Amino acid sequence: MIVSQLRTSGVNAPEVLSAIDSVAREDFVDPGCRPVAYADRTTSAGKGRALLPPDVLGKLLEKAGLSGGGKALVIGGTTGYSAAVLAAMGLDVTMLESDADLASRARALLGKSAQVVEGELEGGVKKHAPFDFILIDGAVEEIPQAIVRQLREGGKLATVHIDAMGVGRAAVGVRSGDAFGLTEFADAPAAERLPGFARARAFQF
């Protein structure tokens, strides 16, 4: 069912479809949300946090053009669903989560398929850098340079970017030297805003 659902949304990369199909999303959501785990909307993971909609995750991974064997970091991974999908694609995955209870559940669900680290999301995981791919697993207004610097040269970062009007768009960027910019490519209005990534507000009299 999920494969046909993703194809309808424009996700066609075989490696992405196969990985998402292999991970039981319903195991990673809040127990009360299991019947709607595959709906095209954010799904509660508990503790006031949510998983990206399946179609948004699929579009981000397809646009990033990932191949197996690289190192990936998932920031704000909640219970570990996106980390499990990346591991199923053959990546060496580290997941960062700030909530201790969610991180504990992620460890139980992921087992040895990914390493789960607890810490503030906006700091990334410098000790495991550089990464070939970073997924900020939610919606953000800004991406801290501390995270960009954890990408290897040519490494890619994917997230949902919220513009100045508050509109969410799926976006992927590539590090080139000290330069980094996001290219937005699809609507992603339902993504959850992650803590720690708000745009600095201009001073007003």
Contact map, one row per residue, 1 for C-alpha under 8 A:
1111100000000000000000000000000000000000000000000000000000000000000000000000000000000000000000000000000000000000000000000000000000000000000000000000000000000000000000000000000000000000000000000000000000000
1111110000000000000110000000000000000100000000000000000000000000000000000000000000000000000000000000000000000000000000000000000000000000000000000000000000000000000000000000000000000000000000000000000000000
1111111000000000110110000000000000000000000000000000000000000000000000000000000000000000000000000000000000000000000000000000000000000000000000000000000000000000000000000000000000000000000000000000000000000
1111111100000000000000000000000000000000000000000000000000000000000000000000000000000000000000000000000000000000000000000000000000000000000000000000000000000000000000000000000000000000000000000000000000000
1111111110000000000000000000000000000000000000000000001000000000000000000000000000000000000000000000000000000000000000000000000000000000000000000000000000000000000000000000000000000000000000000000000000000
0111111111110000100000000000000000000000000000000000011001000000000000000000000000000000000000000000000000000000000000000000000000000000000000000000000000000000000000000000000000000000000000000000000000000
0011111111110000000000000000000000000000000000000000000000000000000000000000000000000000000000000000000000000000000000000000000000000000000000000000000000000000000000000000000000000000000000000000000000000
0001111111100000000000000000000000000000000000000000000000000000000000000000000000000000000000000000000000000000000000000000000000000000000000000000000000000000000000000000000000000000000000000000000000000
0000111111100000000000000000000000000000000000000000001000000000000000000000000000000000000000000000000000000000000000000000000000000000000000000000000000000000000000000000000000000000000000000000000000000
0000011111110000000000000000000000000000000000000000000000100000000000000000000000000000000000000000000000000000000000000000000000000000000000000000000000000000000000000000000000000000000000000000000000000
0000011111111001100000000000000000000000000000000000001001100100000000000000000000000000000000000000000000000000000000000000000000000000000000000000000000000000000000000000000000000000000000000000000000000
0000011001111101100000000000000000000000000000000000000000000100000000000000000000000000000000000000000000000000000000000000000000000000000000000000000000000000000000000000000000000000000000000000000000000
0000000000111111100000000000000000000000000000000000000000000100000000000000000000000000000000000000000000000000000000000000000000000000000000000000000000000000000000000000000000000000000000000000000000000
0000000000011111110000000000000000000000000000000000000000000000000000000000000000000000000000000000000000000000000000000000000000000000000000000000000000000000000000000000000000000000000000000000000000000
0000000000001111111000000000000000000000000000000000000000000000000000000000000000000000100000000000000000000000000000000000000000000000000000000000000000000000000000000000000000000000000000000000000000000
0000000000111111111100000000000000000000000000000000000001001100000000000000000000000000100000000000000000000000000000000000000000000000000000000000000000000000000000000000000000000000000000000000000000000
0010010000111111111110000000000000000000000000000000000001000000000000000000000000000000000000000000000000000000000000000000000000000000000000000000000000000000000000000000000000000000000000000000000000000
0010000000000111111111000000000000000000000000000000000000000000000000000000000000000000000000000000000000000000000000000000000000000000000000000000000000000000000000000000000000000000000000000000000000000
0000000000000011111111100000000000000000000000000000000000000000000000000000000000001101100000000000000000000000000000000000000000000000000000000000000000000000000000000000000000000000000000000000000000000
0110000000000001111111100000000000000000000000000000000001000000000000000000000000001001000000000000000000000000000000000000000000000000000000000000000000000000000000000000000000000000000000000000000000000
0110000000000000111111110000000000000000000000000000000000000000000000000000000000000000000000000000000000000000000000000000000000000000000000000000000000000000000000000000000000000000000000000000000000000
0000000000000000011111110000000000000000000000000000000000000000000000000000000000001001000000000000000000000000000000000000000000000000000000000000000000000000000000000000000000000000000000000000000000000
0000000000000000001111111000000000000000000000000000000000000000000000000000000010011001000000000000000000000000000000000000000000000000000000000000000000000000000000000000000000000000000000000000000000000
0000000000000000000011111111000000000000000000000000000000000000000000000000000000000000000000000000000000000000000000000000000000000000000000000000000000000000000000000000000000000000000000000000000000000
0000000000000000000000111111100000001100000000000000000000000000000000000000000010000000000000000000000000000000000000000000000000000000000000000000000000000000000000000000000000000000000000000000000000000
0000000000000000000000011111100011101100000000000000000000000000000000000000000000000000000000000000000000000000000000000000000000000000000000000000000000000000000000000000000000000000000000000000000000000
0000000000000000000000011111101001000000000000000000000000000000000000000000000000000000000000000000000000001000000000000000000000000000000000000000000000000000000000000000000000000000000000000000000000000
0000000000000000000000011111110000000000000010000000000000000000000000000000001110000000000000000000000000001000000000000000000000000000000000000000000000000000000000000000000000000000000000000000000000000
0000000000000000000000001111111011001000001111000110000000000000000000000000001000000000000000000000000000000000000000000000000000000000000000000000000000000000000000000000000000000000000000000000000000000
0000000000000000000000000001111111000000001111000000000000000000000000000000000000000000000000000000000000000000000000000000000000000000000000000000000000000000000000000000000000000000000000000000000000000
0000000000000000000000000010111111000000000000000000000000000000000000000000000000000000000000000000000000000000000000000000000000000000000000000000000000000000000000000000000000000000000000000000000000000
0000000000000000000000000000011111100000000000000000000000000000000000000000000000000000000000000000000000000000000000000000000000000000000000000000000000000000000000000000000000000000000000000000000000000
0000000000000000000000000100111111111000001100000000000000000000000000000000000000000000000000000000000000000000000000000000000000000000000000000000000000000000000000000000000000000000000000000000000000000
0000000000000000000000000110111111111000000000000000000000000000000000000000000000000000000000000000000000000000000000000000000000000000000000000000000000000000000000000000000000000000000000000000000000000
0000000000000000000000000100000111111100000000000000000000000000000000000000000000000000000000000000000000000000000000000000000000000000000000000000000000000000000000000000000000000000000000000000000000000
0000000000000000000000000000000011111110001000000000000000000000000000000000000000000000000000000000000000000000000000000000000000000000000000000000000000000000000000000000000000000000000000000000000000000
0000000000000000000000001100100011111110001000000000000000000000000000000000000000000000000000000000000000000000000000000000000000000000000000000000000000000000000000000000000000000000000000000000000000000
0100000000000000000000001100000000111111000000000000110000000000000000000000000000000000000000000000000000000000000000000000000000000000000000000000000000000000000000000000000000000000000000000000000000000
0000000000000000000000000000000000011111111000000000110000000000000000000000000000000000000000000000000000000000000000000000000000000000000000000000000000000000000000000000000000000000000000000000000000000
0000000000000000000000000000000000000111110000000000111000000000000000000000000000000000000000000000000000000000000000000000000000000000000000000000000000000000000000000000000000000000000000000000000000000
0000000000000000000000000000000000000011111000000001110000000000000000000000000000000000000000000000000000000000000000000000000000000000000000000000000000000000000000000000000000000000000001100000000000000
0000000000000000000000000000000000000011111100000111100000000000000000000000000000000000000000000000000000000000000000000000000000000000000000000000000000000000000000000000000000000000000001110000000000000
0000000000000000000000000000110010011010111110000111100000000000000000000000000000000000000000000000000000000000000000000000000000000000000000000000000000000000000000000000000000000000000000000000000000000
0000000000000000000000000000110010000000011111011110000000000000000000000000000000000000000000000000000000000000000000000000000000000000000000000000000000000000000000000000000000000000000000000000000000000
0000000000000000000000000001110000000000001111111110000000000000000000000000011000000000000000000000000000000000000000000000000000000000000000000000000000000000000000000000000000000000000000000000000000000
0000000000000000000000000000110000000000000111111100000000000000000000000000000000000000000000000000010000000000000000000000000000000000000000000000000000000000000000000000000000000000000000000000000000000
0000000000000000000000000000000000000000000011111000000000000000000000000000000000000000000000000000010000000000000000000000000000000000000000000000000000000000000000000000000000000000000000000000000000000
0000000000000000000000000000000000000000000111111100000000000000000000000000000000000000000000000000000000000000000000000000000000000000000000000000000000000000000000000000000000000000000000000000000000000
0000000000000000000000000000000000000000000111111110000000000000000000000000010000000000000000000000000000000000000000000000000000000000000000000000000000000000000000000000000000000000000000010000000000000
0000000000000000000000000000100000000000011111011111000000000000000000000000010000000000000000000000000000000000000000000000000000000000000000000000000000000000000000000000000000000000000000010000000000000
0000000000000000000000000000100000000000011110001111100000000000000000000000010010000000000000000000000000000000000000000000000000000000110000000000000000000000000000000000000000000000000000010000000000000
0000000000000000000000000000000000000000111000000111110110000000000000000000000000000000000000000000000000000000000000000000000000000000110000000000000000000000000000000000000000000000000001110000000000000
0000000000000000000000000000000000000111111000000011111110000000000000000000000000000000000000000000000000000000000000000000000000000000000000000000000000000000000000000000000000000000000001100000000000000
0000010000000000000000000000000000000111100000000001111111000000000000000000000000000000000000000000000000000000000000000000000000000000000000000000000000000000000000000000000000000000000000000000000000000
0000110010100000000000000000000000000001000000000000111111100000000000000000000000000000000000000000000000000000000000000000000000000000000000000000000000000000000000000000000000000000000000000000000000000
0000000000000000000000000000000000000000000000000001111111110000000000000000000000000000000000000000000000000000000000000000000000000000000000000000000000000000000000000100000000000000000100000000000000000
0000000000000000000000000000000000000000000000000001111111111000000000000000000001000000000000000000000000000000000000000000000000000000000000000000000000000000000000000000000000000000000000000000000000000
0000010000100001100100000000000000000000000000000000011111111100000000000000000000000000000000000000000000000000000000000000000000000000000000000000000000000000000000000000000000000000000000000000000000000
0000000001100000000000000000000000000000000000000000001111111110000000000000000000000000000000000000000000000000000000000000000000000000000000000000000000000000000000000100000000000000000000000000000000000
0000000000000000000000000000000000000000000000000000000111111111000000000000000000000000000000000000000000000000000000000000000000000000000000000000000000000110000000000111000000000000000000000000000000000
0000000000000001000000000000000000000000000000000000000011111111110000000000000000000000000000000000000000000000000000000000000000000000000000000000000000000100000000000000000000000000000000000000000000000
0000000000111001000000000000000000000000000000000000000001111111110000000000000000000000000000000000000000000000000000000000000000000000000000000000000000000000000000000000000000000000000000000000000000000
0000000000000000000000000000000000000000000000000000000000111111100000000000000000000000000000000000000000000000000000000000000000000000000000000000000000000000000000000001000000000000000000000000000000000
0000000000000000000000000000000000000000000000000000000000011111110000000000000000000000000000000000000000000000000000000000000000000000000000000000000000011100000000000001000000000000000000000000000000000
0000000000000000000000000000000000000000000000000000000000001111111000000000000000000000000000000000000000000000000000000000000000000000000000000000000000000000000000000000000000000000000000000000000000000
0000000000000000000000000000000000000000000000000000000000001101111100000000000000000000000000000000000000000000000000000000000000000000000000000000000000000000000000000000000000000000000000000000000000000
0000000000000000000000000000000000000000000000000000000000000000111111000000000000000000111000000000000000000000000000000000000000000000000000000000000000000000000000000000000000000000000000000000000000000
0000000000000000000000000000000000000000000000000000000000000000011111000000000000000000111000000000000000000000000000000000000000000000000000000000000000000000000000000000000000000000000000000000000000000
0000000000000000000000000000000000000000000000000000000000000000001111100000000000000000011100000000000000000000000000000000000000000000000000000000000000000000000000000000000000000000000000000000000000000
0000000000000000000000000000000000000000000000000000000000000000001111110000000000000000011100000000000000000000000000000000000000111000000000000000000000000000000000000000000000000000000000000000000000000
0000000000000000000000000000000000000000000000000000000000000000000011111000000000000000001111000000000000000000000000000000000001111000000000000000000000000000000000000000000000000000000000000000000000000
0000000000000000000000000000000000000000000000000000000000000000000001111100000000000100001111000000000000000000000000000000000000111110000000000000000000000000000000000000000000000000000000000000000000000
0000000000000000000000000000000000000000000000000000000000000000000000111110000000000000000011110000000000000000000000000000100000101110000000000000000000000000000000000000000000000000000000000000000000000
0000000000000000000000000000000000000000000000000000000000000000000000011111100001100000000011110000000000000000000000000000000000000111100000000000000000000000000000000000000000000000000000000000000000000
0000000000000000000000000000000000000000000000000000000000000000000000001111100000000000000000111000000000000000000000001001000000000111100000000000000000000000000000000000000000000000000000000000000000000
0000000000000000000000000000000000000000000000000000000000000000000000000111110000000000000000111100000000000000000000001000000000000001110000000000000000000000000000000000000000000000000000000100000000000
0000000000000000000000000000000000000000000000000000000000000000000000000111111111100000000000111000000000000000000000000000000000000000100000000000000000000000000000000000000000000000000000000000000000000
0000000000000000000000000000000000000000000010001110000000000000000000000001111110000000000000001010011001000000000000000000000000000000000000000000000000000000000000000000000000000000000000000000000000000
0000000000000000000000000001100000000000000010000000000000000000000000000000111110000000000000000000011011001000000000000000000000000000000000000000000000000000000000000000000000000000000000000000000000000
0000000000000000000000000001000000000000000000000000000000000000000000000000111111110000000000100000001001101100000000000000000000000000000000000000000000000000000000000000000000000000000000000000000000000
0000000000000000000000101001000000000000000000000010000000000000000000000000111111111000000000000000000000000000000000000000000000000000000000000000000000000000000000000000000000000000000000000000000000000
0000000000000000000000000000000000000000000000000000000010000000000000000100100111111100000000000000000000000000000000000000000000000000100000000000000000000000000000000000000000000000000000000000000000000
0000000000000000000000000000000000000000000000000000000000000000000000000100100111111110000011100000000000000000010000000000000000000000000000000000000000000000000000000000000000000000000000000000000000000
0000000000000000000000100000000000000000000000000000000000000000000000000000000111111111000000000000000000000100110000000000000000000000000000000000000000000000000000000000000000000000000000000000000000000
0000000000000000001101100000000000000000000000000000000000000000000000000000000011111111100000000000000000000000000000000000000000000000000000000000000000000000000000000000000000000000000000000000000000000
0000000000000000001000000000000000000000000000000000000000000000000000010000000001111111111010000000000000000000000000000000000000000000000000000000000000000000000000000000000000000000000000000000000000000
0000000000000000000000000000000000000000000000000000000000000000000000000000000000111111111110000000000000000000110000000000000000000000000000000000000000000000000000000000000000000000000000000000000000000
0000000000000000001101100000000000000000000000000000000000000000000000000000000000011111111000000000000000000000000000000000000000000000000000000000000000000000000000000000000000000000000000000000000000000
0000000000000011001000000000000000000000000000000000000000000000001100000000000000001111111000000000000000000000000000000000000000000000000000000000000000000000000000000000000000000000000000000000000000000
0000000000000000000000000000000000000000000000000000000000000000001111000000000000000111111100000000000000000000000000000000000000000000000000000000000000000000000000000000000000000000000000000000000000000
0000000000000000000000000000000000000000000000000000000000000000001111110000000000000111111110000000000000000000000000000000000000000000000000000000000000000000000000000000000000000000000000000000000000000
0000000000000000000000000000000000000000000000000000000000000000000011110000000000000010011111000000000000000000010000000000000000000000000000000000000000000000000000000000000000000000000000000000000000000
0000000000000000000000000000000000000000000000000000000000000000000000111100000000100110001111100000000000000000111000000000000000000000000000000000000000000000000000000000000000000000000000000000000000000
0000000000000000000000000000000000000000000000000000000000000000000000111100000000100000000111110000000000000000011110000000000000000000000000000000000000000000000000000000000000000000000000000000000000000
0000000000000000000000000000000000000000000000000000000000000000000000001111100100100000000011111000000000000000011110000000000000000000000000000000000000000000000000000000000000000000000000000000000000000
0000000000000000000000000000000000000000000000000000000000000000000000001111100000000000000001111100001000000000000111101001100000000000000000000000000000000000000000000000000000000000000000000000000000000
0000000000000000000000000000000000000000000000000000000000000000000000000011110000000000000000111111011000000000000111111000000000000000000000000000000000000000000000000000000000000000000000000000000000000
0000000000000000000000000000000000000000000000000000000000000000000000000001000000000000000000011111001000000000000001111000000000000000000000000000000000000000000000000000000000000000000000000000000000000
0000000000000000000000000000000000000000000000000000000000000000000000000000010000000000000000001111111000000000000001000000000000000000000000000000000000000000000000000000000000000000000000000000000000000
0000000000000000000000000000000000000000000000000000000000000000000000000000000000000000000000001111111100000000000001000000000000000000000000000000000000000000000000000000000000000000000000000000000000000
0000000000000000000000000000000000000000000000000000000000000000000000000000000000000000000000000011111110000000000000000000000000000000000000000000000000000000000000000000000000000000000000000000000000000
0000000000000000000000000000000000000000000001100000000000000000000000000000011000000000000000001011111111000000000000000000000000000000000000000000000000000000000000000000000000000000000000000000000000000
0000000000000000000000000000000000000000000000000000000000000000000000000000011100000000000000011111111111100000000111000000000000000000000000000000000000000000000000000000000000000000000000000000000000000
0000000000000000000000000000000000000000000000000000000000000000000000000000000000000000000000000001111111110000000000000000000000000000000000000000000000000000000000000000000000000000000000000000000000000
0000000000000000000000000000000000000000000000000000000000000000000000000000001000000000000000000000111111111000000000000000000000000000000000000000000000000000000000000000000000000000000000000000000000000
0000000000000000000000000000000000000000000000000000000000000000000000000000011100000000000000000000011111111100000100000000000000000000000000000000000000000000000000000000000000000000000000000000000000000
0000000000000000000000000000000000000000000000000000000000000000000000000000000100000000000000000000001111111110001100000000000000000000000000000000000000000000000000000000000000000000000000000000000000000
0000000000000000000000000000000000000000000000000000000000000000000000000000000000000000000000000000000111111110000000000000000000000000000000000000000000000000000000000000000000000000000000000000000000000
0000000000000000000000000011000000000000000000000000000000000000000000000000001100000000000000000000000011111110000000000000000000000000000000000000000000000000000000000000000000000000000000000000000000000
0000000000000000000000000000000000000000000000000000000000000000000000000000000100010000000000000000000001111111110000000000000000000000000000000000000000000000000000000000000000000000000000000000000000000
0000000000000000000000000000000000000000000000000000000000000000000000000000000000000000000000000000000000111111110000000000000000000000000000000000000000000000000000000000000000000000000000000000000000000
0000000000000000000000000000000000000000000000000000000000000000000000000000000000000000000000000000000000000111111000000000000000000000000000000000000000000000000000000000000000000000000000000000000000000
0000000000000000000000000000000000000000000000000000000000000000000000000000000000010010000010000000000000000111111000000000000000000000000000000000000000000000000000000000000000000000000000000000000000000
0000000000000000000000000000000000000000000000000000000000000000000000000000000000110010000111100000000000000111111100000000000000000000000000000000000000000000000000000000000000000000000000000000000000000
0000000000000000000000000000000000000000000000000000000000000000000000000000000000000000000011100000000000100001111110000000000000000000000000000000000000000000000000000000000000000000000000000000000000000
0000000000000000000000000000000000000000000000000000000000000000000000000000000000000000000001111000001001100000011111000000000000000000000000000000000000000000000000000000000000000000000000000000000000000
0000000000000000000000000000000000000000000000000000000000000000000000000000000000000000000001111000001000000000001111100000100000000000000000000000000000000000000000000000000000000000000000000000000000000
0000000000000000000000000000000000000000000000000000000000000000000000000000000000000000000000011111001000000000000111110000000000000000000000000000000000000000000000000000000000000000000000000000000000000
0000000000000000000000000000000000000000000000000000000000000000000000000000000000000000000000011100000000000000000011111010000000000000000000000000000000000000000000000000000000000000000000000000000000000
0000000000000000000000000000000000000000000000000000000000000000000000000000000000000000000000001100000000000000000001111111000000000000000000000000000000000000000000000000000000000000000000000001000000000
0000000000000000000000000000000000000000000000000000000000000000000000000011000000000000000000011100000000000000000000111111000000000000000000000000000000000000000000000000000000000000000000000011000000000
0000000000000000000000000000000000000000000000000000000000000000000000000000000000000000000000000000000000000000000000011111000000000000000000010110000000000000000000000000000000000000000000000001100000000
0000000000000000000000000000000000000000000000000000000000000000000000000000000000000000000000000000000000000000000000111111110000000000000000010110000000000000000000000000000000000000000000000000000000000
0000000000000000000000000000000000000000000000000000000000000000000000000010000000000000000000010000000000000000000000011111110000000000000000000110010000000000000000000000000000000000000000000000000000000
0000000000000000000000000000000000000000000000000000000000000000000000001000000000000000000000010000000000000000000010000011111110000000000000000000010000000000000000000000000000000000000000000000000000000
0000000000000000000000000000000000000000000000000000000000000000000000000000000000000000000000000000000000000000000000000011111111000000000000000000010000000000000000000000000000000000000000000000000000000
0000000000000000000000000000000000000000000000000000000000000000000000000000000000000000000000000000000000000000000000000000111110000000000000000000000000000000000000000000000000000000000000000000000000000
0000000000000000000000000000000000000000000000000000000000000000000000000000000000000000000000000000000000000000000000000000111111100000000000000000000000000000000000000000000000000000000000000000000000000
0000000000000000000000000000000000000000000000000000000000000000000000000000000000000000000000000000000000000000000000000000111111100000000000000000011100000000000000000000000000000000000000000000000000000
0000000000000000000000000000000000000000000000000000000000000000000000100000000000000000000000000000000000000000000000000000010111110000000000000000111100000000000000000000000000000000000000000000000000000
0000000000000000000000000000000000000000000000000000000000000000000001111000000000000000000000000000000000000000000000000000000111111100000000000000011100100000000000000000000000000000000000000000000000000
0000000000000000000000000000000000000000000000000000000000000000000001110000000000000000000000000000000000000000000000000000000001111100000000000000001101110000000000000000000000000000000000000000000000000
0000000000000000000000000000000000000000000000000000000000000000000001111000000000000000000000000000000000000000000000000000000000111110000000000000001000111100000000000000000000000000000000000000000000000
0000000000000000000000000000000000000000000000000000000000000000000000011110000000000000000000000000000000000000000000000000000000111111000000000000001000011100000000000000000000000000000000000000000000000
0000000000000000000000000000000000000000000000000000000000000000000000011110000000000000000000000000000000000000000000000000000000001111100000000000000000001110000000000000000000000000000000000000000000000
0000000000000000000000000000000000000000000000000000000000000000000000000111000000000000000000000000000000000000000000000000000000000111111000000000000000001111000000000000000000000000000000000000000000000
0000000000000000000000000000000000000000000000000011000000000000000000000111100001000000000000000000000000000000000000000000000000000011111000000000000000000011000000000000000000000000000000000000000000000
0000000000000000000000000000000000000000000000000011000000000000000000000001000000000000000000000000000000000000000000000000000000000001111100000000000000000011000000000000000000000000000000111100000000000
0000000000000000000000000000000000000000000000000000000000000000000000000000000000000000000000000000000000000000000000000000000000000001111110000000000000000011110000010000000000000000000000111100000000000
0000000000000000000000000000000000000000000000000000000000000000000000000000000000000000000000000000000000000000000000000000000000000000011111100000000000000011110000000000000000000000000000001100110000000
0000000000000000000000000000000000000000000000000000000000000000000000000000000000000000000000000000000000000000000000000000000000000000001111100000000000000000111000000000000000000000000000000000111000000
0000000000000000000000000000000000000000000000000000000000000000000000000000000000000000000000000000000000000000000000000000000000000000000111110000000000000000100000000000000000000000000000000000111000000
0000000000000000000000000000000000000000000000000000000000000000000000000000000000000000000000000000000000000000000000000000000000000000000111111011000000000000000000000000000000000000000000000000100000000
0000000000000000000000000000000000000000000000000000000000000000000000000000000000000000000000000000000000000000000000000110000000000000000001111111000000000000000000000000000000000000000000000000100000000
0000000000000000000000000000000000000000000000000000000000000000000000000000000000000000000000000000000000000000000000000000000000000000000000111111100000000000000000000000000000000000000000000000000000000
0000000000000000000000000000000000000000000000000000000000000000000000000000000000000000000000000000000000000000000000000111000000000000000000011111110000000000000000000000000000000000000000000000000000000
0000000000000000000000000000000000000000000000000000000000000000000000000000000000000000000000000000000000000000000000000111000000000000000000111111111000000000000000000000000000000000000000000000000000000
0000000000000000000000000000000000000000000000000000000000000000000000000000000000000000000000000000000000000000000000000000000000000000000000111111111000001000000000000000001000010000000000000000000000000
0000000000000000000000000000000000000000000000000000000000000000000000000000000000000000000000000000000000000000000000000000000001000000000000001111111100000000000000000000000000000000000000000000000000000
0000000000000000000000000000000000000000000000000000000000000000000000000000000000000000000000000000000000000000000000000001110011100000000000000111111100000000000000000000000000000000000000000000000000000
0000000000000000000000000000000000000000000000000000000000000000000000000000000000000000000000000000000000000000000000000000000011111100000000000011111111111000000000000000001000000000000000000000000000000
0000000000000000000000000000000000000000000000000000000000000000000000000000000000000000000000000000000000000000000000000000000011110000000000000000111111100000000000000000001000000000000000000000000000000
0000000000000000000000000000000000000000000000000000000000000000000000000000000000000000000000000000000000000000000000000000000000000000000000000000001111100000000000000000001110000000000000000000000000000
0000000000000000000000000000000000000000000000000000000000000000000000000000000000000000000000000000000000000000000000000000000000010000000000000000001111110000000000000000011100000000000000000000000000000
0000000000000000000000000000000000000000000000000000000000000000000000000000000000000000000000000000000000000000000000000000000000111000000000000000001111111000000000000000011000000000000000000000000000000
0000000000000000000000000000000000000000000000000000000000000001000000000000000000000000000000000000000000000000000000000000000000011100000000000000001001111100000000000001111000000000000000000000000000000
0000000000000000000000000000000000000000000000000000000000000001000000000000000000000000000000000000000000000000000000000000000000001111000000000001001000111110000000000001110000000000000000000000000000000
0000000000000000000000000000000000000000000000000000000000011001000000000000000000000000000000000000000000000000000000000000000000001111000000000000000000011111000000000111100000000000000000000000000000000
0000000000000000000000000000000000000000000000000000000000010000000000000000000000000000000000000000000000000000000000000000000000000011111100000000000000001111100000000111000000000000000000000000000000000
0000000000000000000000000000000000000000000000000000000000000000000000000000000000000000000000000000000000000000000000000000000000000001111100000000000000000111110000011110000000000000000100100000000000000
0000000000000000000000000000000000000000000000000000000000000000000000000000000000000000000000000000000000000000000000000000000000000000001111000000000000000011111000111110000000000001000000000000000000000
0000000000000000000000000000000000000000000000000000000000000000000000000000000000000000000000000000000000000000000000000000000000000000001110000000000000000001111111111000000000000000000000000000000000000
0000000000000000000000000000000000000000000000000000000000000000000000000000000000000000000000000000000000000000000000000000000000000000000010000000000000000000111111111000000000000000000000000000000000000
0000000000000000000000000000000000000000000000000000000000000000000000000000000000000000000000000000000000000000000000000000000000000000000000000000000000000000011111100000000000000000000000000000000000000
0000000000000000000000000000000000000000000000000000000000000000000000000000000000000000000000000000000000000000000000000000000000000000000000000000000000000000011111100000000000000000000000000000000000000
0000000000000000000000000000000000000000000000000000000000000000000000000000000000000000000000000000000000000000000000000000000000000000000000000000000000000000011111110000000000000000000000000000000000000
0000000000000000000000000000000000000000000000000000000000000000000000000000000000000000000000000000000000000000000000000000000000000000000000000000000000000000111111111000000000000000000010000000000000000
0000000000000000000000000000000000000000000000000000000000000000000000000000000000000000000000000000000000000000000000000000000000000000001000000000000000000001111001111100000000000000001111100000000000000
0000000000000000000000000000000000000000000000000000000000000000000000000000000000000000000000000000000000000000000000000000000000000000000000000000000000000001111000111110000000000001111110000000000000000
0000000000000000000000000000000000000000000000000000000100110000000000000000000000000000000000000000000000000000000000000000000000000000000000000000000000000111100000011111000000000001111100000000000000000
0000000000000000000000000000000000000000000000000000000000010000000000000000000000000000000000000000000000000000000000000000000000000000000000000000000000000111100000001111100000000111110000000000000000000
0000000000000000000000000000000000000000000000000000000000010011000000000000000000000000000000000000000000000000000000000000000000000000000000000000000000011110000000000111110000000111000000000000000000000
0000000000000000000000000000000000000000000000000000000000000000000000000000000000000000000000000000000000000000000000000000000000000000000000000000000000011100000000000011111000011110000000000000000000000
0000000000000000000000000000000000000000000000000000000000000000000000000000000000000000000000000000000000000000000000000000000000000000000000000000000001111000000000000001111100011100000000000000000000000
0000000000000000000000000000000000000000000000000000000000000000000000000000000000000000000000000000000000000000000000000000000000000000000000000001001111110000000000000000111111111000000000000000000000000
0000000000000000000000000000000000000000000000000000000000000000000000000000000000000000000000000000000000000000000000000000000000000000000000000000000011000000000000000000011111110000000000000000000000000
0000000000000000000000000000000000000000000000000000000000000000000000000000000000000000000000000000000000000000000000000000000000000000000000000000000010000000000000000000001111100000000000000000000000000
0000000000000000000000000000000000000000000000000000000000000000000000000000000000000000000000000000000000000000000000000000000000000000000000000000000000000000000000000000001111110000000000000000000000000
0000000000000000000000000000000000000000000000000000000000000000000000000000000000000000000000000000000000000000000000000000000000000000000000000000000000000000000000000000001111111000000000000000000000000
0000000000000000000000000000000000000000000000000000000000000000000000000000000000000000000000000000000000000000000000000000000000000000000000000001000000000000000000000000111101111100000000000000000000000
0000000000000000000000000000000000000000000000000000000000000000000000000000000000000000000000000000000000000000000000000000000000000000000000000000000000000000000000000000111000111110000000000000000000000
0000000000000000000000000000000000000000000000000000000000000000000000000000000000000000000000000000000000000000000000000000000000000000000000000000000000000000000000000011110000011111000000000000000000000
0000000000000000000000000000000000000000000000000000000000000000000000000000000000000000000000000000000000000000000000000000000000000000000000000000000000000000000000000011100000001111100000000000000000000
0000000000000000000000000000000000000000000000000000000000000000000000000000000000000000000000000000000000000000000000000000000000000000000000000000000000000000100000001111000000000111110000000000000000000
0000000000000000000000000000000000000000000000000000000000000000000000000000000000000000000000000000000000000000000000000000000000000000000000000000000000000000000000001110000000000011111000000000000000000
0000000000000000000000000000000000000000000000000000000000000000000000000000000000000000000000000000000000000000000000000000000000000000000000000000000000000000000000001110000000000001111100000000000000000
0000000000000000000000000000000000000000000000000000000000000000000000000000000000000000000000000000000000000000000000000000000000000000000000000000000000000000000000011100000000000000111110000000000000000
0000000000000000000000000000000000000000000000000000000100000000000000000000000000000000000000000000000000000000000000000000000000000000000000000000000000000001000000011100000000000000011111100000000000000
0000000000000000000000000000000000000000000000000000000000000000000000000000000000000000000000000000000000000000000000000000000000000000000000000000000000000000000000111000000000000000001111100000000000000
0000000000000000000000000000000000000000110000000001100000000000000000000000000000000000000000000000000000000000000000000000000000000000000000000000000000000000000000010000000000000000000111110000000000000
0000000000000000000000000000000000000000110000000001100000000000000000000000000000000000000000000000000000000000000000000000000000000000011000000000000000000001000000010000000000000000000111111000000000000
0000000000000000000000000000000000000000010000001111000000000000000000000000000000000000000000000000000000000000000000000000000000000000011000000000000000000000000000000000000000000000000001111100000000000
0000000000000000000000000000000000000000000000000000000000000000000000000000000000000000000000000000000000000000000000000000000000000000011100000000000000000000000000000000000000000000000000111110000000000
0000000000000000000000000000000000000000000000000000000000000000000000000001000000000000000000000000000000000000000000000000000000000000011100000000000000000000000000000000000000000000000000011111100000000
0000000000000000000000000000000000000000000000000000000000000000000000000000000000000000000000000000000000000000000000001000000000000000000000000000000000000000000000000000000000000000000000001111110000000
0000000000000000000000000000000000000000000000000000000000000000000000000000000000000000000000000000000000000000000000011100000000000000000000000000000000000000000000000000000000000000000000000111110000000
0000000000000000000000000000000000000000000000000000000000000000000000000000000000000000000000000000000000000000000000000100000000000000000111110000000000000000000000000000000000000000000000000111111000000
0000000000000000000000000000000000000000000000000000000000000000000000000000000000000000000000000000000000000000000000000000000000000000000111000000000000000000000000000000000000000000000000000011111100000
0000000000000000000000000000000000000000000000000000000000000000000000000000000000000000000000000000000000000000000000000000000000000000000011000000000000000000000000000000000000000000000000000000111110000
0000000000000000000000000000000000000000000000000000000000000000000000000000000000000000000000000000000000000000000000000000000000000000000000000000000000000000000000000000000000000000000000000000011111000
0000000000000000000000000000000000000000000000000000000000000000000000000000000000000000000000000000000000000000000000000000000000000000000000000000000000000000000000000000000000000000000000000000001111100
0000000000000000000000000000000000000000000000000000000000000000000000000000000000000000000000000000000000000000000000000000000000000000000000000000000000000000000000000000000000000000000000000000000111110
0000000000000000000000000000000000000000000000000000000000000000000000000000000000000000000000000000000000000000000000000000000000000000000000000000000000000000000000000000000000000000000000000000000011111
0000000000000000000000000000000000000000000000000000000000000000000000000000000000000000000000000000000000000000000000000000000000000000000000000000000000000000000000000000000000000000000000000000000001111
0000000000000000000000000000000000000000000000000000000000000000000000000000000000000000000000000000000000000000000000000000000000000000000000000000000000000000000000000000000000000000000000000000000000111
